[in-house]
C-alpha cells in the first residue's frame, strides 16, 4: 500500500514538473530527512510565555517607576545551586544564551 502511495506521489510530482533531487541525507541508510530537524514546540511555547511575562513585568514596573530597582536587584542576585548569577542588568541583555536561560528558570 505504501509503495502505491509513494508511486502516486511521484507521478503527481512528475505531472507538476517537480524534479527529484538526491542529496547526502537521502543517500544515508536509516535516515529520515524530514525527521532530522523538528522544532521543539514546548520549548518555543515556554520562550514565548516567558518573553510575554517579562514584557508585562517591565511594563508594570515602568508604570510604577521601579525598573531601576528591578535591574539593580537582578544584577546583584547571589549564586545558588542551579542559578548562575548574571553580570548585566535585565534590560541590558539583548541575546540570551542557553546557560543564562536555564539559570533563570527558562
Secondary structure, DSSP 8 states (H G I E B T S, - for coil): -HHHHHHHHHHHHHHTT------HHHHSTT--HHHHS---HHHHHHHHHHHHHHHHHHHHHHHTT-HHHHHHHHHT---BTTB---SS-GGG--S--HHHHHHTT-
